[in-house]
Amino acid sequence: MADAQLQVVIVGGGLGGLCAAHGLRAAGIGVTVYERDPSLDHRPQGYRIHLDSRGAGALRECLPVRLYELFTATSGQPSRRVIIVDERLRELHAVEFDGVSADGDPASFSASADRMTLRRILLAGLEDAVRFGAEFTRYETEGERVRTWFADGSSVGCDLLVGARLWPGLDPRWRGDYVMWSLAVPAALLPGSDAELSSRGAGHLHRFVAGRVAGWHPALVRLIEAADVDQTSCVPIRSSVPVAPWETSAVTVLGDAIHAMSPAQGSWANCALLDAALLCRTLRAAVASGGSLTAAIGEYERRMTEYGFAAVRASEQAASSFGGNPLGRVLQWIGRRSR
């Protein structure tokens, strides 16, 4: 298999897709990313995400050195202490963290990153490889190749199609500096279905939250009252169901396209970036050795689904531990971080 003949199409310009594009380009593999949003700033990217050694290691493996250094320089300071309080702001638990950092060493990396900032970093150097406003509709196999079709009727052929879309429905707002609050409630207690909540607008959601916290500490009540109502959104928390091994082909997936998970353990972004690095590594090895593309994709899928669905299970266990008690879930998460 000659590397000049290998062309990869990535559907979805999220963190995993862009990370993979950098890694593939560094390996001399042709790659184009197709993103349905018309521009980078069209859809805000939401709150900060936590990246650990998995995500940082994948970024260092795939990105040019200067971009990786920019990523670490723009990351937040590692958490040194977390305090858990109740609805009356009475301290219930506190944990100190040691041995974490946001320097260039991915082995000890543990810090938050702003999604929009990280996405801008990942787009740097890929301007000629990213096509905005390209909504994927379907694909067709053409022998050993794949043809990908888009909503405008255009199509493109490739040797490998990678599905890397962001989690559908995850559309919170984004600005520069901010304070974020969230209220987690069982679906049965929500005032309507996902579709109904979306149709009623942000004001309806904000009033529901204000009613739920009316008896809490006045400072928390004021925090809710002071929020920008238009930025209130409902994000359903869902997890993917593990699937049996499938027949390997010239179409594969990464990130939330295959192993979407709850945010209980902060693993979704780390796993998506880990997928990107693993895919690039296996394809690079196949190109270098002249090996089979199908075999390389099969090895990637075997390893990706193994750790990906393990992360899904761990996230579900964290979300359901202690009989569904939110405090118990937080304490369990903190306990893992402190070990």
KEBA-379643 format. One record per residue: x, y, z of N, C-alpha, C in turn. Coordinates in steps of 0.02 Angstrom, whole numbers, plus 50000, padded with zeros to 5 digits. Each point is the difference from the previous one (the first is absolute). Layout:
XYZXYZXYZ/...
REM end
This chain:
500424994050000499585006050000500445006250000/499985003949949500425006049994499645005950034/500385003950039499685005350037499725005449955/500285000949939499755005249955499304998249976/499814993750004499344997949976499475000450054/500205000750063499534999750055499695006950013/499345000449995499645006250013499464998650052/499975004150053499544999150054499515005950003/499364998550007499495005250012499754999250071/500005005550037499745000250069499375004150000/499454997150023499365003550005499935002450072/500055006550010499945003050067500655003450021/499965006650009500595003850019500035001550074/499844995050041500075000850073500714998750021/500104999250066500684999350026500334993749974/499644994350000500304993849977500165000149926/499535002649960500115000349928500595004349981/500075005850032500555004649983500664997350025/500004996850059500624996950025500234994649952/499534995949976500174994749952500285003049936/499715005549977500235003249938500735002150006/500195002850057500705001950010500454993949998/499804994750035500424994150002500084996749932/499464999749962500034997149934500435004149953/499925006650002500405004349958500744999350017/500174999550064500704999250020500284993549974/499574994949990500224993649974500034999849924/499855005649968500015000349927499384997149967/499474999450037499374997349975499535005749982/499704999849941499545005249980499374999950042/499775005750023499415000350043499615006449988/499344999449999499565005749996499454999250052/499855005450036499484999950052499395003749974/499424997050005499375003149979499575001250062/499845006450011499635002150060499345003349978/499454997950030499355002649980499895007350020/500305002350055499935007150019500305004449945/499695005849986500255004349947500655003650018/500175000450064500615003450020500204997750070/500615001650020500244998150065499585002950056/499795006349993499645003550052499254999249997/499764995949953499274999449991499664997050062/500314995050030499694996550056500475000250060/499825003650053500445000350059500154993050025/500594999350031500254993350017499894997850072/499735004450042499834997750067500535001350052/499914996850058500435001250057500684996749993/500445001450047500684997249998499974992550013/500474996449972500044992850008500644998250037/499984994450035500604997750036500384995049956/500645001349991500444995449963500524997250047/500124993549993500504996750041500564997449956/500384995250025500584997549963499804996749934/499394997349996499784996949937499935005349945/499625005350015499905005249951500635003849984/500385001850051500625003749989500504995849961/500054993650015500464995749964499814999449927/499344999549985499774999649931500155006449962/499895005750033500145006449967500755000849986/500434998050047500725000649988500214995449943/499684994249994500184995349948499805002549931/499435003549996499725001949935500175007149977/500075004650047500085007149982500735001849988/500115005149958500675002949996500215002750069/500645000250013500255001950067499735006850021/500005004849954499795006850018499265000150021/499594996149966499294999950019499894996450066/500394994850014499934996750064500205004850057/500545003749989500215004850051499485005450009/499665002049947499475005050005499414997150040/499854993749989499474996750038500155000150075/500614998150020500174999950071500025007050029/500215004949959500055006950025499315003150011/499504997749963499325002950006499554995850045/500254994550028499594996050045499955003350068/499504998150038499905002850066500504997250050/500035003050058500424997450053499684993850030/500404994950016499724993950029499645001550066/499464996350013499655000750063500434997350057/500085004050051500394997950058499554998050059/499385002549999499544998650054499295000649975/499594995150017499295000249982499594999550064/499505004450006499575000150059499294998249978/499694995550037499314998149987499575003250054/499485003649979499545003250047499294997749985/499555000950048499304998349988499635006249975/499344999449994499605005549972500005006250044/500224999350063500055005850045500725002450006/500444997749956500715001749997500394997850063/499764994750032500374997150056500494994949973/500645000750019500524995649974499894992950023/500014995449952499914992950014500644996049993/500425002149953500604996149987500505004449961/500634998750011500535003649963500564995149986/500305000649941500544995549979500565004249971/500614998450020500605003249973500294995649945/500255003049946500314996349946500745001449997/500404994849990500725000649993500224996449936/500575002049975500304996349944499685001249933/499595005249992499715001649935500295006549975/500015000949934500285006049972499695001449933/500155006049973499785001849933500605001849958/500604997350018500595001449960500014995449940/500554999649965500034996349938500034992550007/500064997450060500064992850009499304996950003/499804996249949499324997250002499904994850054/500534997050025499944994850051499675002650064/500135006450016499725002950061499485005449986/499795000549936499545005449981499314998850029/499715005250029499324999850025499765007250007/499645002449951499785007050000499405000849954/499685005750006499425001449957500235003849938/499604999449948500145003549937499345002949974/500035006149975499415003049970499894996949931/499394997749988499874996349938500145004249938/499775006350001500095004249941500745001549988/500365001450054500725001349993500354993949973/499844994150027500324993949976499824998649928/499375001249982499814998849931500355004749952/500115006250020500375004749958500724997549991/500304997650054500684997349996500024994149952/499504995750004500004994149957499875001749927/499675005649987499885002149931500625003249968/500465002450042500605003449974500404995149957/500165002249940500394995949954499574995349958/499354999750014499544995749962499515004049957/500145006549993499525004249965499844997449930/500494997149966499884997549933499704993049998/499924997050059499754993150003499314999550031/499715005550023499354999950033499485003449955/499454996649987499465002749960499395001150045/499855006450013499425001750041499375000049956/499424999450033499375000149963499884993749960/500314994550019499934993749963499644994950044/499354999349991499614995450041499984993149969/500264995150035500024993149977499304997149996/499864996349946499354996849993500054992449994/500484997549962500064992849992500674998349970/500144993549998500594997749964499834993749961/500394998649949499934994049960500694996949989/500034993450001500634996649986500094999449925/500625000949979500184999249930500614995449996/499874993650004500554995250004500345000650067/500645001550001500375000950062499995007250023/499695004449962499975007150018499305001950023/499935006150024499365002550026499855006749968/499375001149982499785006649976499545003050052/500175006150021499635003650052499585005549968/499365000350019499545004949971499795005150053/499885006249975499825005650043499335003049979/499725004250045499335002649990499935004249937/500535003149976499965004149940500054995949936/500044993450007500034995649942500704998249978/500505003250028500694998449982500234993550033/500544997249975500264993850028500765000049991/500324995650038500734999349995500174992750014/500494997449963500234993250010500614999950046/500084994450036500574999450045500144992650014/500584998850030500184993250019499734998250069/499895005050041499744998850068499565005850021/499404998350026499545005050026499974999250076/500105005550036500005000050073499435004450025/499544997150038499465003950030500225002650067/500005006750009500245003050063499555005950019/499394999349998499585005650019499975001050075/499865006350021499885001550070499344997050022/499904999550066499394997250028499405004149976/499514996949966499415003749977499635003250059/499805006349991499625003450052500425003950049/500664998950000500435003650047500155006949971/499595004950018500055006649969499955005650051/500394999850055500005005550047500375006049972/499905005750031500315006249976500725000650025/500375004449969500705001150019500165007449996/500385002550050500295006649998500674999650033/500325005750013500665000050029499984997750073/500095004750047499974998450071499284999150021/499874995250044499324998950021500004995850064/499435000150033499854995450055499444995449976/500094993650008499504995349975499674996350058/499354999349997499644995650047499624994949959/499854994450031499584994949967499584996650053/499414997949980499554996450044499874993249967/500194994750036499904993249974499384997050033/499524997949960499394997050026499814994049958/499674995150029499754994349961499515002349947/499984996649944499565002049945499275000350022/499814995650046499314999850022499785006450035/500475003950026499835006250036500015006149955/500204999249937500025005649954499305001949978/499885006449987499335002349979499874999049926/500094993849976499884998649929500554995849971/499894997849938500494996049964500555004549973/500524996949972500555004049970499735004849948/499574997449956499725004249946499585005750029/499604998550051499585005250030500425005450034/500524997950036500445004950033500355004449949/500204997149945500335003949947499535005049969/499384998049988499525004449967499765005750045/500004998950066499765005250047500525005450013/500624998749983500505005250005500385000350065/500525004250001500455000550057499655002850062/499535004749990499665003150057499624994950041/499684995349966499624994750034500474995750043/500574998349972500494996050037500265003850061/500155006449990500275004050055499505000650057/499365000949984499495000550052499934993450037/500074994449965499974993550032500574999250050/500615001949980500574999550046499915004550060/499785006249988499905004750055499504997250050/499484996649976499524997150046500294994250040/500434996149968500294994350035500475002050056/500335005849993500505002150049499755005550046/499355001449999499735005750037500174999750075/500064994150029500144999550071500744999250017/500435000749951500724999250011500305006350031/500654999950012500355005850028499885006149955/499885005950029499875006049960500535001449948/500644998450015500535001349951499914995749938/499784993850009499884995649943499385002349961/499505002350036499405002649966500175006049958/500425004550028500205006049962500434998149939/500414994750008500404997849943499564997949942/499464996450015499534998049947499655006149971/499795004550044499645006049977500445004349955/500655000250013500455004449963500224997149933/499814993949986500234996749939499715003349938/500354999449945499755002149935499484994949978/499375001850004499454995249988500064996849932/500195003949949500044997449932500524994449993/500454999450048500524994849995499814993750040/499404999750024499774994150035499814994649949/500254994050010499864994749952499934993450037/499654995349968499914993350028500434995149960/500424996450035500444995149967499834993050026/499674995949960499844993250022500654996150011/500044996150053500584995950013499834992849979/500344997749949499874993249974500674996449992/499964993450000500594995849989499864995249943/500524998549962499934995249946499964992950028/499744995549961499944992950019500564996249965/500394996150037500544996249968499734995749943/500384999649946499804996249942500504994349988/499754994849969500434994349983500485002049944/500564996649993500465001549945499644999749932/500175004549956499695000249934500524998549947/499774998849940500464998549945500395006349982/500654999550001500435005749985499945001949926/499965006549989499955002549931500395006649995/499885003649946500345006449990499625005750033/499564998350047499645005050039500094998450074/500215005050039500094999050072499775006150038/500044999950065499745005450042500485001350057/499915005850031500385001550061499595004650045/500205000450062499685004550048499274998450013/499605005350007499294999250017499614996749944/500284999349941499654996549947499934992550016/500394997550048499974992950018499914998950075/500345003950042499964998750072499845006350040/499435003049983499765005850039499884997850072/500145004450047499944998250070499795006050041/499784998850061499825005450045500635003650022/499945006250024500595003850022500224998350071/499744994550029500134998550070500744999250016/500404997749952500714999150012500435004549958/499715004449960500395004549960500444996549949/499754994649969500414995949956499865000949926/499445003149982499804999849929500525003449955/500245005950019500495003449958500664996349999/500214997450058500624996350003499974993849956/499434996550000499944994049959499985001849926/499675005549982499985002149929500705001649974/500395003650040500695001549980500434993849998/499884995450048500374993750000499844996049937/499365000049979499814996849938500395002849941/500025006749997500345003349944500734997949996/500344999950057500714998250000500104992749981/499574995650025500054992949984499884998849926/499495003249972499864999249929500595002349958/500285005750017500585002549962500604995350005/500104997350060500574995550012499944993649959/499404997149999499924993749964500035001149924/499725005549976500045001449928500715001649979/500355003850042500705001649984500434993749995/499884995450047500384993749998499844995949938/499365000049979499824996349940500315003049938/500025006749997500305003349943500754998649997/500335000450057500724998950003500204992949981/499594995250018500164992949988499714997449935/499565004049969499664997649941499474994950016/499755000150062499524995250023499295001549976/499544995950023499305000549980499645005650037/499655004249962499605005350031499444996950042/499684995049974499454996850037500244997050066/500584996849999500274997250062500155005450050/500275005649976500165005650045499375002850032/499485000949960499375002650026499704995250050/500034993549985499744994950046500365000150067/500665000950000500375000350062499815006350039/499935005649965499785006150033499324999150032/499524997149964499324999250027499994995350059/500404994749999500024995350056500235003550063/500545003749996500285003450059499565005850022/499745003849951499585005850016499364998150036/499664994849976499384998050033500144997150069/500584996950009500164997050065500065005350054/500435005149990500075005150052499435005049998/499705001049940499455004849995499394997850039/499804993849992499414997750036500154998550073/500644998750016500194999650071499895006850033/500165005449965499895006750026499255001450007/499604997649952499285000850004499734996650063/500224993850012499774996350059500215003550064/500625002350002500245003550061499615006350012/499835003649946499615006150008499304998550025/499704994649974499334998150023500004997950073/500524996450020500064997950070500075006050046/500395004949979500085006050040499355003850006/499615000149946499375003850000499464996650040/500054993450009499474996350034500204997750070/500615001650021500234997650065499645003650057/500034997050059499705002950060499255001149991/499684995449962499275000549991499795006249962/500455002749959499825005949961500085006550037/500314999850059500115006050039500525004549967/499835006249979500495004249966500625001250041/499945001150065500595001150041500454993849999/499694994150004500404993949998500394999449935/499695001949944500344999649936500605004749999/499905006150025500565004850001500564997550045/499824997450058500524997650046500384994149970/499644995649964500354994449968500485002549947/499795005049961500445002849948500615003250032/499895003750054500575003250034500474994750028/499724994650026500424994750027500464997149947/499744999049939500424997449946500545005049982/499825006449997500495005149982500565000550051/499854998550064500495001050053500464994150008/499854994349967500434994250006500595000449953/
REM end
